[in-house]
Every structure is written in C-alpha cells, then in structure tokens.
Amino acid sequence: MSKDIRYSLKKVIPSQKATELDEGWKRADLHVHTSCSYDVPGGKSVHPEVLFNRAVSRGMDYITFTDHDTVEAFDILGWKRDMLVPGVELSVTDMENVGHTIHMNVFELDKVQFREMKSIATKNHDIFMLIDYLKEQDLPYMYNHPFWFAVGEKPNLFSVPEIARHFPIIEYNMQDLKQKNLFAMSLAHSLGKGMVVTTDSHTGSIGSVYTMAEGDTFREYFTNISKGNYYLVMDDPVWKHITKELAAWVELVFSMNQQEGNEFFTGVRSLDKIINFISTGKITCYPHLNYLTMRFIQKFSMSGIPVLLYILSNRSLVSDIENVMSFYF
C-alpha cells in the first residue's frame, strides 16, 4: 500500500469515534438520489420529504439531494428550507476534452443557474466551459466517482487525473469497488484535493456514511473539506454496503407501480435481465409469484454473488487504472 493511501486512510473513522469530535463538526451525505431520479424505482421510502426527515433523524446537519440532471426534489420540498442545500448531479459527455461521460455534483444553485449549466452540459458538451461557469457563479462542485464509467463507453483513463486537477473535491463512492475508491483516494491526495465519502444511495439509505468537517454554514463546511480538514465516516466495507443497497433496490423494483419501458441497471448483466423483465409488469398479475420471486432475488443479492461477479467483471479495468495511476504518480 502506497504512503499516500496510508496517510489518506487516517481520515477514515468509525461513527463511534465521530461522536467524540468537538462541537462544531458537521455531518452530510453529499450524494443521494430521490424518486425524482430516472433510475430510482418509485416508492414512498425514496420520496424527497421522507428522505429529508430520515436525514434529520440520522443526525445530518446539511441535507442535499443530487438527482440526475433534475432539481425536481427542491420544487417539491421548497428551495429555501433550514438544513436543505439545493444540489444536482450533472452528466457531461465531453468527447473532445475527456473522452467519456463524467458525473459531477453542484450545490447551492438556483433554478436559473441549473437551466444554464444543464444547457452547457447537454448542448456544448464542454467540461471546461461548465467549470468556468461554476467558478463565475461561485458554486461549490465536486468530481463524482472518477473511475466509474457509463455502460458501453470506452473510457479515456489518462484524462481522469487531468480532469481531476480542476475539481476541489473528489468522491469516495460506496457504490463503487474498494480498489477504485482507493485509486480515487490516491488521486485526491496526490493532487492536494479534498475528499468526501457518500452513499450515492438510490434506495433511501441516506447518512449510512457521511463526511465530517467544521462549518457554521454549508459553504464553510465545503471549503474546509476542500482544504483537507475532514473525516470520512464509515463503519461497513464497500462490498457490504453494495450488497445491502442491491437488496433494498430489488424490493423497491418489486413494490413500485409498474410502468412499461422502465429499465434499471445493477451492473451485473444476468441480474439486470431478470430485474427488467420484472419491471415490465408481466409478473404483477400473480402476487404470490411476484413475492416469491422478489424473496429469491433478494436472497441471491445478499449472498454476495452479484458483488463478486461485479468485482470479477472489473478486474481488467482496475488493472488499467493502476497502470495509469503509476504513470502519473
């Protein structure tokens, strides 16, 4: 294990130790999806209001939702609300400067700014134009899961460290593999960037991991993280988090109001085929069969086999990332 990884891991603490920090340290899970995201199965448990209340009950000091390319959650909750920080996860497919799609979270935006940044992302497809806009508008932003890549895309791995230089904060994402997160951690340390740990939950598990930093306002909190003054609070390993998330996600798919055309992806091809067959609604006429099928898939999800298959399917990519990181650092 490299020295920079060993140093960065000192920033990782369990929740019990987090309670021992002095007053003034704040908590937030900065990457959470609600039912407003296209890839979240609908249900009460992922409604913005329910998630907001859950975050409060779990001790979050700043609460944000970062749905895919939409701010609908804040139209529902209200844009001005104590503890609530408007946010969005933007997708940018910049083939010239990057070579693949990247995701980034932006915070403290308003509806006008959202429309303008979305226009840059979808019409100009220029990550540097978008970053210039965010700097001009003085909006906090971060680089999400830098080593995650959209299905079907061939990533330009050499662009990742170069793009990361332009972000103040890099994400440790509990939906991604541990090794890829360690690469992200090494990237953040080598470039002198801040880091946050997030659930990136699509099932309502907001706050099961979180980032702690001092700050009487969200802006102060975010700035302290970017300066390296933070702790990443997590108790369970990534594989266990992914396993729990997958099981909860399966239950949401089976309990949702089925609509023709919905498609959901776990990253495990065989499981995706089963889930998307279910989500077409063909089995809902048989409640008992529907329930038994759900329980079977949940048990399969909890067995750890899907996570193992996901790990095996990423072996080649992990090796390629390691080579690129060795080249740069």
C-alpha positions as CSV (number, residue, x, y, z in Angstrom):
1,M,0.0,0.0,0.0
2,S,1.4,3.4,-1.0
3,K,2.3,6.1,1.5
4,D,-0.4,8.5,0.2
5,I,-3.1,5.8,0.7
6,R,-1.9,5.0,4.2
7,Y,-2.0,8.8,5.0
8,S,-5.5,9.2,3.5
9,L,-6.9,6.2,5.4
10,K,-6.1,8.1,8.6
11,K,-9.0,10.3,7.5
12,V,-11.4,7.3,7.7
13,I,-13.0,6.9,11.1
14,P,-15.9,4.8,12.5
15,S,-19.2,6.5,13.6
16,Q,-18.3,5.9,17.3
17,K,-15.2,8.0,17.0
18,A,-17.1,10.7,15.1
19,T,-19.2,11.3,18.2
20,E,-16.1,12.2,20.1
21,L,-15.2,15.2,17.8
22,D,-15.6,18.6,19.3
23,E,-18.7,20.7,18.8
24,G,-18.7,22.5,15.5
25,W,-18.1,19.5,13.3
26,K,-20.9,19.0,10.9
27,R,-22.2,15.9,9.0
28,A,-23.5,15.5,5.5
29,D,-24.0,12.8,2.9
30,L,-23.3,14.8,-0.3
31,H,-24.6,12.3,-3.0
32,V,-28.1,11.0,-2.6
33,H,-30.9,10.2,-5.1
34,T,-34.6,10.5,-4.6
35,S,-37.6,9.2,-6.5
36,C,-37.0,12.2,-8.9
37,S,-34.0,10.4,-10.5
38,Y,-34.8,8.3,-13.5
39,D,-33.0,5.3,-12.2
40,V,-34.7,5.2,-8.8
41,P,-37.7,2.8,-8.6
42,G,-40.7,4.9,-7.3
43,G,-41.9,4.4,-3.7
44,K,-42.7,6.3,-0.5
45,S,-39.4,5.4,1.1
46,V,-37.4,7.4,-1.5
47,H,-39.8,10.4,-1.7
48,P,-37.8,13.7,-1.1
49,E,-39.9,14.5,2.1
50,V,-39.4,11.1,3.6
51,L,-35.6,11.2,2.8
52,F,-35.3,14.7,4.3
53,N,-36.9,13.6,7.6
54,R,-34.7,10.4,7.6
55,A,-31.6,12.5,7.2
56,V,-32.6,14.7,10.1
57,S,-33.3,11.6,12.3
58,R,-29.8,10.3,11.4
59,G,-28.1,13.4,12.5
60,M,-27.2,15.1,9.3
61,D,-26.5,18.8,9.7
62,Y,-26.7,19.7,6.0
63,I,-29.1,17.8,3.7
64,T,-28.9,17.7,0.0
65,F,-30.3,15.6,-2.9
66,T,-28.4,15.2,-6.1
67,D,-30.7,13.7,-8.7
68,H,-29.6,13.0,-12.2
69,D,-29.9,16.2,-14.2
70,T,-33.0,17.4,-12.4
71,V,-33.9,19.6,-9.4
72,E,-37.4,18.4,-9.1
73,A,-36.9,17.4,-5.5
74,F,-36.5,21.1,-4.5
75,D,-39.6,22.1,-6.3
76,I,-41.3,19.5,-4.0
77,L,-39.5,20.5,-0.8
78,G,-39.0,24.2,-1.4
79,W,-35.8,25.9,-2.3
80,K,-35.5,27.8,1.0
81,R,-35.6,25.4,3.9
82,D,-33.5,25.0,7.0
83,M,-30.7,22.5,6.6
84,L,-31.6,21.9,3.0
85,V,-28.9,22.6,0.3
86,P,-30.0,22.5,-3.3
87,G,-27.9,20.1,-5.4
88,V,-27.8,18.2,-8.6
89,E,-25.7,15.5,-10.3
90,L,-24.8,16.7,-13.8
91,S,-23.8,14.3,-16.6
92,V,-21.3,15.7,-19.1
93,T,-20.3,13.8,-22.2
94,D,-17.3,15.7,-23.4
95,M,-15.6,13.5,-26.0
96,E,-13.0,16.1,-27.0
97,N,-11.6,17.1,-23.6
98,V,-12.4,13.9,-21.6
99,G,-13.4,11.0,-23.9
100,H,-16.2,9.7,-21.8
101,T,-19.1,10.7,-19.6
102,I,-18.3,12.1,-16.2
103,H,-20.7,13.0,-13.3
104,M,-20.3,16.0,-11.0
105,N,-22.3,17.3,-8.2
106,V,-23.1,21.0,-7.9
107,F,-24.5,22.7,-4.8
108,E,-26.2,25.9,-3.7
109,L,-27.6,26.5,-7.1
110,D,-30.9,28.1,-8.1
111,K,-33.3,27.2,-10.9
112,V,-31.9,29.8,-13.3
113,Q,-28.3,28.5,-12.7
114,F,-29.5,24.9,-13.1
115,R,-31.0,25.7,-16.5
116,E,-27.8,27.4,-17.7
117,M,-25.4,24.7,-16.5
118,K,-27.6,22.0,-17.9
119,S,-27.6,23.8,-21.3
120,I,-23.8,23.9,-21.3
121,A,-23.7,20.2,-20.4
122,T,-26.2,19.0,-23.0
123,K,-25.6,21.4,-25.8
124,N,-21.9,22.4,-25.6
125,H,-20.6,19.2,-24.1
126,D,-17.7,21.1,-22.7
127,I,-16.5,20.3,-19.2
128,F,-14.1,23.3,-19.0
129,M,-16.9,25.7,-20.1
130,L,-19.1,24.3,-17.4
131,I,-16.4,24.6,-14.7
132,D,-15.7,28.2,-15.8
133,Y,-19.4,28.9,-15.4
134,L,-19.4,27.3,-11.9
135,K,-16.4,29.4,-10.9
136,E,-18.0,32.5,-12.3
137,Q,-21.2,31.8,-10.3
138,D,-19.2,30.8,-7.2
139,L,-20.9,27.4,-6.9
140,P,-19.4,24.5,-5.0
141,Y,-18.8,21.4,-7.1
142,M,-17.1,18.0,-6.9
143,Y,-15.9,15.2,-9.1
144,N,-18.1,12.1,-8.6
145,H,-16.7,8.5,-8.7
146,P,-13.9,9.4,-11.1
147,F,-13.3,5.7,-12.1
148,W,-16.9,4.8,-12.8
149,F,-17.8,4.8,-16.5
150,A,-21.1,4.5,-18.3
151,V,-22.1,1.2,-19.7
152,G,-20.9,0.8,-23.3
153,E,-18.4,3.6,-23.1
154,K,-14.7,3.1,-23.7
155,P,-13.1,5.4,-21.1
156,N,-10.0,7.6,-21.6
157,L,-8.3,6.8,-18.4
158,F,-5.5,9.2,-19.0
159,S,-7.9,12.1,-18.9
160,V,-9.1,11.3,-15.4
161,P,-6.1,12.8,-13.4
162,E,-6.0,15.8,-15.8
163,I,-9.7,16.5,-15.3
164,A,-9.4,15.9,-11.5
165,R,-7.0,18.8,-11.2
166,H,-9.9,21.2,-12.0
167,F,-12.1,19.9,-9.1
168,P,-11.7,21.0,-5.4
169,I,-13.2,17.7,-4.1
170,I,-13.1,14.1,-5.3
171,E,-15.6,11.5,-4.2
172,Y,-15.2,8.1,-2.4
173,N,-18.4,6.4,-3.5
174,M,-19.8,3.5,-1.6
175,Q,-21.5,2.1,-4.8
176,D,-18.1,1.5,-6.4
177,L,-15.4,-1.0,-5.8
178,K,-13.0,-0.6,-2.9
179,Q,-9.9,-0.7,-5.2
180,K,-11.3,2.1,-7.5
181,N,-12.1,4.2,-4.4
182,L,-8.5,3.7,-3.2
183,F,-7.4,5.0,-6.6
184,A,-9.7,8.0,-6.1
185,M,-8.2,8.5,-2.6
186,S,-4.7,8.4,-4.0
187,L,-5.7,10.8,-6.8
188,A,-7.1,13.3,-4.2
189,H,-4.0,13.1,-2.0
190,S,-1.6,13.4,-4.9
191,L,-3.4,16.5,-6.3
192,G,-4.0,18.1,-2.9
193,K,-7.8,17.8,-3.2
194,G,-10.4,17.3,-0.6
195,M,-12.5,14.1,-0.4
196,V,-16.0,13.1,0.7
197,V,-17.5,9.7,1.3
198,T,-21.1,9.3,0.0
199,T,-23.7,6.7,-0.1
200,D,-24.8,7.6,-3.7
201,S,-27.9,5.8,-2.4
202,H,-30.8,5.1,-4.8
203,T,-32.8,3.2,-2.1
204,G,-33.1,5.7,0.8
205,S,-30.0,4.8,2.9
206,I,-29.0,8.5,3.3
207,G,-26.5,9.0,6.0
208,S,-25.2,5.5,6.4
209,V,-21.8,7.1,5.6
210,Y,-21.0,10.7,5.8
211,T,-18.3,13.4,5.8
212,M,-17.5,15.5,8.8
213,A,-16.0,18.9,8.7
214,E,-16.3,22.2,10.6
215,G,-18.5,24.9,9.3
216,D,-21.3,27.1,10.6
217,T,-22.6,27.3,7.0
218,F,-22.6,24.8,4.2
219,R,-20.1,27.0,2.3
220,E,-17.7,26.9,5.3
221,Y,-18.2,23.2,5.6
222,F,-17.4,22.6,1.9
223,T,-14.4,24.9,1.9
224,N,-12.9,23.1,4.9
225,I,-13.2,19.8,3.1
226,S,-11.5,21.2,0.0
227,K,-8.6,22.3,2.3
228,G,-8.2,18.7,3.7
229,N,-9.9,19.4,7.0
230,Y,-12.4,16.5,7.1
231,Y,-13.1,12.9,8.2
232,L,-14.7,10.2,6.2
233,V,-17.1,8.3,8.5
234,M,-17.9,4.7,7.5
235,D,-18.5,1.5,9.5
236,D,-19.1,-1.2,6.9
237,P,-16.9,-2.1,4.0
238,V,-17.9,-1.2,0.4
239,W,-19.0,-4.8,-0.5
240,K,-21.4,-4.9,2.4
241,H,-22.9,-1.5,1.5
242,I,-23.4,-2.5,-2.1
243,T,-25.0,-5.8,-1.0
244,K,-27.5,-4.0,1.2
245,E,-28.2,-1.4,-1.4
246,L,-28.9,-4.0,-4.0
247,A,-31.3,-6.0,-1.8
248,A,-33.2,-2.8,-0.9
249,W,-33.2,-1.8,-4.6
250,V,-34.8,-5.1,-5.6
251,E,-37.5,-4.6,-3.1
252,L,-38.3,-1.2,-4.5
253,V,-38.5,-2.5,-8.0
254,F,-41.0,-5.2,-7.0
255,S,-43.1,-2.8,-5.0
256,M,-43.2,0.1,-7.5
257,N,-46.1,1.0,-9.7
258,Q,-45.0,-0.9,-12.9
259,Q,-44.7,1.2,-16.0
260,E,-43.9,-0.1,-19.4
261,G,-40.4,0.9,-20.5
262,N,-38.7,1.3,-17.1
263,E,-35.2,0.0,-17.2
264,F,-32.8,-0.4,-14.2
265,F,-29.2,-1.5,-14.0
266,T,-27.2,-3.1,-11.3
267,G,-24.0,-3.6,-13.3
268,V,-24.5,-7.4,-13.2
269,R,-25.8,-8.4,-16.6
270,S,-27.7,-11.6,-15.7
271,L,-29.4,-9.9,-12.8
272,D,-30.3,-6.9,-14.9
273,K,-32.2,-9.1,-17.4
274,I,-34.3,-10.6,-14.6
275,I,-35.0,-7.3,-12.9
276,N,-36.0,-5.6,-16.2
277,F,-38.3,-8.5,-17.0
278,I,-40.0,-7.9,-13.7
279,S,-40.2,-4.2,-14.1
280,T,-42.2,-4.6,-17.3
281,G,-45.1,-5.7,-15.1
282,K,-45.6,-9.1,-16.6
283,I,-45.5,-10.8,-13.3
284,T,-47.5,-8.4,-11.2
285,C,-50.8,-10.2,-12.1
286,Y,-49.5,-13.1,-9.9
287,P,-48.9,-11.6,-6.4
288,H,-47.7,-14.8,-4.8
289,L,-45.3,-15.5,-7.6
290,N,-44.2,-11.8,-7.5
291,Y,-43.4,-12.1,-3.8
292,L,-41.6,-15.4,-4.1
293,T,-39.5,-14.1,-7.0
294,M,-38.6,-11.0,-5.0
295,R,-37.5,-13.0,-2.0
296,F,-35.4,-15.3,-4.2
297,I,-33.7,-12.4,-5.9
298,Q,-33.1,-10.6,-2.6
299,K,-31.5,-13.7,-1.1
300,F,-29.4,-14.0,-4.2
301,S,-28.4,-10.4,-3.8
302,M,-27.5,-10.8,-0.2
303,S,-25.4,-13.9,-0.9
304,G,-22.6,-11.7,-2.2
305,I,-22.5,-13.4,-5.6
306,P,-23.6,-10.3,-7.5
307,V,-20.9,-8.3,-5.9
308,L,-18.3,-11.0,-6.7
309,L,-19.4,-11.0,-10.3
310,Y,-19.2,-7.2,-10.4
311,I,-15.6,-7.4,-9.0
312,L,-14.6,-10.0,-11.5
313,S,-16.1,-8.1,-14.4
314,N,-14.0,-5.0,-13.4
315,R,-10.6,-6.8,-13.0
316,S,-9.3,-5.7,-16.3
317,L,-10.4,-2.1,-15.7
318,V,-8.8,-2.0,-12.3
319,S,-5.5,-3.2,-13.8
320,D,-5.7,-0.5,-16.4
321,I,-6.4,2.2,-13.8
322,E,-3.5,1.0,-11.8
323,N,-1.2,1.4,-14.8
324,V,-2.4,4.9,-15.5
325,M,-2.0,6.0,-11.8
326,S,1.5,4.6,-11.8
327,F,2.3,6.6,-14.9
328,Y,1.1,9.8,-13.4
329,F,2.1,9.4,-9.7
